[in-house]
Amino acid sequence: MTRPKVFVTRLIPEAGLGVIMAETEADVWQEQLPPLPEALLQHVRGKDGLLSLLTDRVDAEVMDAAPGLRVISNYAVGFDNIDLPAATEFGIPVGHTPDVLTETTAEMAWALLMAAARRVVEGDRYTRAGKWKTWEPQLLLGRDLRGSTLGIVGFGRIGQRMARQARGFDMRVLYYDVFPNDEAAAQLGAAYAEFDDLLQQADFVSLHTALTDDTRHLIGERELKLMGPETILVNTSRGCVIDEAALAVALREGWILGAGLDVTEVEPIQPDSPLLGLSNVVLCPHIASASLRTRSKMATMAAANLLAGLRGERLPHCANPEVYER
């Protein structure tokens, strides 16, 4: 029996890739950088399935280039990179990997928060540069977490996990969400606050909102000025939620104390970004989900979505379920 043909746009963990290789004729992109649009179009032609990453723009042109395409499986929780209406119009179900990143992403947000608060990266650089001469009473003074106020913007699964973990630091927790969840807040000891009030009251602001037209540049000059000069901003959601030009000014001029970013407006961050020259921002290369267990789970979920679509079965995790109503 002829095995279905698929294009996998990057090497993923063996837990998922091994299953795909065993059951399909797989064309796997071997390079570190993602395929350019022209290469994606070339490799998807004649394929029955596509396993994509957030770095791959999968639009109507890509789908039109592969008239036999039966399924798109996105190795990600989000699917900003895929034109869902076009996929539905083409009759292609789109899979993703939801609910797998909650704990891992919350842990990363805490890592960034604590690194920025206690100036861990600055301390590492200071030590490696041979500047550490003796114990000093005022060297690299940072912020305590215990007893401070954490402001959570976006109170979904990850935001709620942040609130739960904040109890270990005896923090006061405020949250803002366009859809307040009083029940979850009561269980977690969090209190709802209007957006501006949260920014003004929080010592730490952690962003956990989806990227939409309404949340693009949600944090700009006005919002940064609402925060205090001792505030630390953390972002593990999407880079475009923050206006980075305004953030660079805020960090340089002391509107806020510091920031920890796992995501940036342009990824990878560009060499001319003003953030790179600032010592009071911790920058990471979009690794919030980068634990062995989580990335392997994502791989098995992505493989399951891909293979289900190839068999004509309903995807276990479908981003456009309306495709089955056509």
Helices and strands as residue ranges (DSSP letters): E 5-8, H 14-23, E 25-28, H 37-44, E 49-52, H 60-65, E 71-74, H 84-90, E 94-95, H 102-117, H 120-128, E 149-153, H 157-166, G 167-169, E 172-176, H 182-188, E 190-192, H 195-201, E 204-207, H 221-226, E 232-235, G 239-241, H 244-253, E 258-261, G 274-277, E 281-283, H 292-310, G 321-325
